[in-house]
Structure formats: structure tokens, C-alpha cells
Amino acid sequence: MKEPLDGQNRTLEEDVLIRQAQHGDLEAAGVLIVRYQDRLYNTILKICSNPEDAAELTQDTFVKVLEKITEFKGKSSFYTWLFRIGVNLTLNFCKRRGHLSMRSLDAPVGPEAGEASSRLLGYLMCQDKADPVGLAQNKEVREIVLKAMGRLEEEQRVVLVLRDIEGLSYLEIAEILDMELGTVKSRISRARAGLRDMLEAVLA
């Protein structure tokens, strides 16, 4: 299970590391980078598709984080703040390229690997029509999901990744994307409905 991204979840150790990094301690900053680099990379990879681009964007994110770390006030978790920087850098990069693409629902590594497909399908498909876990184990079905997500509008695709694949809360997504909570909920609802219609047509 992924750790919550709320401000109350910060440990004393992390608070100390953040303060040290804010005072120029590169070793403390390095600990923070190592702690979060894999999850950030995997999330960026889901959005930008290309591993080399994802690696570069992850590096750019941490460079920017180090430049701005004195601006972190602790109103959210450090990772939420980091995540906002990384996602926005990635969105800007993909917009310059003219598209967003989905590489894989199963990009994360670690215990949660492979869970994204079943979780997303569980949100979308009625239990009496499909078994989301069974469907998620089918490579062909996963490819259908990816292609369907690729047909969603950009704004819907991103919130679907953040909510149904990354498991972030509506509030966290609103903060990361700098938009109203109601807008986030409506976009997710529309994205799920559109994707569900496409999947039901194929998997019926």
C-alpha cells in the first residue's frame, strides 16, 4: 500500500531531513531524493511514455526541488509538494510535444506492481459483467485499456492516472493540478464514464 500523502504523515526524521536540506545539507537532500525517486519516476513514466524522458524529467524535478526547497512550508506532505512539481513539469513537457501517452498500467515496481490494472478495471466494470482481477491478468485486456485511455481527452487522462492508478485523493489531485475540487471530481467522473463505455463495447 502506498503511503498517504498528507501533511500529518511526515515523520520527525523527514522533518529533520527537510530542515537540513533547506540549510544546504546535500547529504540530507540526497536521502530525500533516494526515498522518493522511484515512485516519482514510475508516475512520470505513466504520463510521458518514454523511459529516457521520464528519467530526465525526474532529474529535472529534483533539481527544481533543491532550488525551491526553502519555499516548502510544510502545509502539505513533502511528497505532495514534490509530486506537484514533477507532474507539472511532465505535463508541460508533454504539451510541448503535442500529446500525452500511456505506457503501462503496471509501470510501478514493488509490492503494488500489477495492482493498477485490477484497481482501474474494478472502478470501471460492474462485477456482474466482468471480473476485474481476472481481466487485469489478461495482457490483451490491459492493451485494450491502454488504447482506450489514449483516446481520452488529455485533462481526463491525467486525473484518471492520478486517482485510479496512483490512488491519490481528490484533494491531493486538486492541489497538485491547482484546480477546484469540484472540477477534479467532474473530470474523473467523465473520464471513468468515457473509458467504461469504450471498455464495455469491447469486453461485452
C-alpha positions in Angstrom: 0.0 0.0 0.0 1.3 3.4 -0.9 1.9 5.8 2.0 -0.7 8.7 2.4 0.4 12.0 1.0 -0.9 14.2 3.8 0.9 16.6 6.0 0.3 14.6 9.2 2.1 11.6 7.7 5.5 13.3 7.9 7.8 11.7 10.4 10.1 13.5 12.7 13.0 12.1 10.7 11.7 13.5 7.5 11.1 16.9 9.1 14.7 16.9 10.2 16.0 16.0 6.8 13.9 18.7 5.2 15.2 21.4 7.6 18.8 20.2 7.0 18.3 20.3 3.2 16.8 23.8 3.5 20.1 24.8 5.2 22.2 23.4 2.4 22.9 19.9 3.7 23.3 17.9 0.4 23.5 14.6 2.2 20.1 15.1 3.7 18.7 16.2 0.3 20.2 13.0 -1.1 18.3 10.9 1.4 15.0 12.6 0.4 15.8 12.0 -3.3 16.6 8.3 -2.8 13.4 7.9 -0.7 11.1 9.2 -3.4 12.8 8.9 -6.8 11.4 5.5 -7.8 7.8 6.4 -7.2 8.2 9.7 -8.9 9.9 8.2 -11.9 7.2 5.5 -12.3 4.5 8.1 -12.2 6.1 10.3 -14.7 6.7 7.3 -16.9 3.0 6.5 -17.0 2.4 10.0 -18.4 5.2 10.7 -20.8 5.7 7.1 -22.0 9.4 7.3 -22.8 11.8 5.9 -20.1 14.6 8.3 -21.1 12.3 11.3 -21.0 10.9 10.1 -17.6 14.5 9.8 -16.2 15.4 13.3 -17.4 12.1 14.7 -16.1 12.7 13.0 -12.7 16.2 14.6 -12.6 14.8 18.0 -13.6 12.2 17.7 -10.8 14.8 17.1 -8.1 16.9 19.9 -9.4 13.9 22.2 -9.2 13.0 20.8 -5.7 16.5 21.6 -4.4 16.3 25.1 -5.9 12.9 25.8 -4.2 13.2 23.7 -1.1 13.4 26.8 1.2 9.9 27.6 -0.1 8.5 24.4 1.3 6.4 25.4 4.4 5.0 22.0 5.4 1.4 22.8 4.7 1.2 19.5 2.7 3.4 16.5 2.8 6.8 16.8 1.2 5.9 14.2 -1.4 2.7 16.0 -2.3 4.8 19.1 -2.9 7.4 17.1 -4.8 4.7 15.4 -6.8 3.2 18.7 -7.8 6.5 19.9 -9.3 7.1 16.6 -11.1 3.6 16.3 -12.6 3.5 19.8 -13.8 7.0 19.6 -15.4 5.8 16.4 -17.1 2.6 17.9 -18.3 4.4 21.0 -19.7 6.9 18.7 -21.4 4.2 16.5 -23.0 2.2 19.6 -24.1 5.2 20.9 -25.9 5.4 17.5 -27.7 1.8 17.8 -28.5 0.5 14.7 -26.8 0.3 12.6 -23.7 0.6 8.8 -23.9 0.1 5.9 -21.6 3.0 3.5 -21.4 1.7 0.9 -18.9 -0.8 0.5 -16.1 1.8 -1.8 -14.4 4.8 0.5 -14.5 5.3 0.7 -10.7 7.8 -1.6 -9.1 7.5 -3.1 -5.7 4.6 -4.8 -3.9 2.0 -2.8 -5.7 3.2 -3.8 -9.1 0.4 -5.3 -11.2 -2.4 -3.9 -9.0 -3.1 -0.9 -11.1 -4.9 -2.8 -13.8 -7.2 -4.6 -11.5 -7.9 -1.5 -9.5 -8.8 0.6 -12.5 -10.9 -2.1 -14.0 -12.6 -2.6 -10.7 -13.7 1.1 -10.7 -14.9 0.8 -14.3 -16.6 -2.6 -14.8 -19.7 -3.9 -12.9 -19.0 -7.1 -11.1 -21.8 -8.9 -12.9 -20.3 -8.1 -16.2 -16.6 -8.7 -15.6 -14.1 -9.9 -13.1 -11.7 -7.0 -12.8 -8.9 -9.1 -11.3 -9.3 -11.8 -13.9 -9.4 -9.2 -16.7 -6.3 -7.4 -15.4 -4.3 -10.7 -15.7 -5.1 -10.8 -19.4 -2.4 -9.0 -21.4 -4.8 -8.4 -24.3 -7.3 -6.7 -21.9 -4.6 -4.4 -20.5 -3.6 -3.4 -24.0 -7.3 -2.6 -24.7 -7.4 -0.4 -21.6 -4.3 1.4 -22.6 -5.6 2.1 -26.1 -8.9 3.3 -24.6 -7.1 5.6 -22.2 -5.1 7.0 -25.1 -8.4 8.1 -26.7 -9.5 10.2 -23.7 -9.0 13.9 -23.6 -5.7 15.0 -22.1 -7.3 16.5 -18.9 -9.3 13.4 -18.3 -6.4 11.0 -18.9 -4.2 12.7 -16.3 -6.7 12.8 -13.5 -7.5 9.2 -14.1 -3.9 8.2 -13.7 -3.6 10.2 -10.5 -6.8 8.9 -9.0 -7.4 5.4 -10.2 -3.8 4.3 -10.8 -1.8 6.3 -8.3 -4.5 6.3 -5.7 -4.3 9.9 -4.8 -7.2 11.6 -3.0 -9.4 14.2 -4.8 -7.9 16.9 -2.5 -4.4 15.9 -3.4 -5.1 15.9 -7.1 -6.7 19.4 -6.8 -3.6 20.6 -5.0 -1.2 19.1 -7.5 -3.1 20.4 -10.6 -4.1 23.7 -9.0 -7.8 23.3 -9.7 -11.1 23.3 -7.8 -12.1 20.1 -6.0 -15.4 20.0 -7.9 -13.5 20.3 -11.2 -11.3 17.3 -10.3 -14.4 15.2 -9.3 -16.3 16.0 -12.5 -13.2 15.3 -14.7 -12.7 11.9 -13.0 -16.4 11.1 -13.4 -16.4 12.0 -17.1 -13.1 10.1 -17.7 -14.4 7.0 -16.0 -17.7 7.1 -17.9 -16.0 7.6 -21.2 -13.5 4.8 -20.5 -16.2 2.5 -19.2 -18.3 2.9 -22.4 -15.3 2.1 -24.6 -14.4 -1.0 -22.5 -17.9 -2.3 -22.2 -18.2 -2.1 -26.0 -15.1 -4.3 -26.4 -15.5 -6.6 -23.4 -19.2 -7.2 -23.5 
